[in-house]
Amino acid sequence: MRNITLNRDFNNKTSDRWRIGSKRISVGLFVCMLLLSGCHNLQGTKTENKIVYVDNYEIIGTTRDEIIGTVHPAIFTTVDRSNTEAKRTYGPMPTKRGAKLTIEAGRYVLTGYPSGNIYIYDKDDNLLVREIVGEKVGAPTLTADIDSTFSIVFDGGYNTVTIQPVRTELSTELTTGIWDVGLDIEPGNYTISIPYGYGFVQIFEEGKEPRLFELLGGELTSSESRLQLKEGQKVRVSKVSMVKFELMSEQAGK
């Protein structure tokens, strides 16, 4: 059983990033309020942005950049999916100050009890992912490729944490995490939706601007966006437990 070691120097960094993350959530909620009130202008009087959002729930420009933040090259990391070196890690949190771990490269599902924040950093300490994960609050799990040079931080909200290797399977229901087009989901034209809640789908492609789609689910208000997934792209599902990708007919995708 791998021991979970206490990290003693990430608290100031994570508190700062928590404030940044909270700001991004607030921006997204503000966008949601605009939608519900019938006012869709995300950036002043820019008609183009308004039309794009109303038609397909895609957020562009500075609002998109504020929500996504800096896109670091390590976000495009894809590990050996055979998981030959990947090992399960489970254990109690040493203290309420949290823990920082480095593990063997692999594809993993991360979770903890009851709930807290999980941060993934690259070798240069750039923040790649932050999600609220757990049984009580947030998404149940976070799935990602973890390189051996990455570090994972679980904050003090957890009593126990679990890091579980997971095999690769094609699916059209993607949970919270980062997914490879061609490995985890087939390329194609899709509509995306969620049964309930609120969150985002982010599309990353090397050499191009990221794309950001807002998702709303529920009986009174719901959204449906159309997008094309290409081989080699990364899809990030954020702040929502699961997104359904429905493959469009060839005629509808034109």
Stockholm file with secondary structure:
# STOCKHOLM 1.0

chainA/1-254         MRNITLNRDFNNKTSDRWRIGSKRISVGLFVCMLLLSGCHNLQGTKTENKIVYVDNYEIIGTTRDEIIGTVHPAIFTTVDRSNTEAKRTYGPMPTKRGAKLTIEAGRYVLTGYPSGNIYIYDKDDNLLVREIVGEKVGAPTLTADIDSTFSIVFDGGYNTVTIQPVRTELSTELTTGIWDVGLDIEPGNYTISIPYGYGFVQIFEEGKEPRLFELLGGELTSSESRLQLKEGQKVRVSKVSMVKFELMSEQAGK
#=GR chainA/1-254 SS CCCCCBCSSCHHHHHHHHHHHHHHHHHHHHHHHHHHHTCCCSSTTCHHHHHHHHHHCEECHHHHHHHHCCCCGGGGCCCCTTCSSCCCEEEECSSTTCEEECCCSEEEEEEEEEEEEEEEECTTCCEEEEEEEESSSSBSCEEEEECTTCEEEECTTEEEEEEEECCCCCCSEEEEEEEEBTTTBCCEEEEEECSSEEEEEEEECTTSCCEEEEEEESSSCCCCEEEEECTTCEEEEEEEEEEEEEECCTTTTC
#=GC SS_cons         CCCCCBCSSCHHHHHHHHHHHHHHHHHHHHHHHHHHHTCCCSSTTCHHHHHHHHHHCEECHHHHHHHHCCCCGGGGCCCCTTCSSCCCEEEECSSTTCEEECCCSEEEEEEEEEEEEEEEECTTCCEEEEEEEESSSSBSCEEEEECTTCEEEECTTEEEEEEEECCCCCCSEEEEEEEEBTTTBCCEEEEEECSSEEEEEEEECTTSCCEEEEEEESSSCCCCEEEEECTTCEEEEEEEEEEEEEECCTTTTC
//
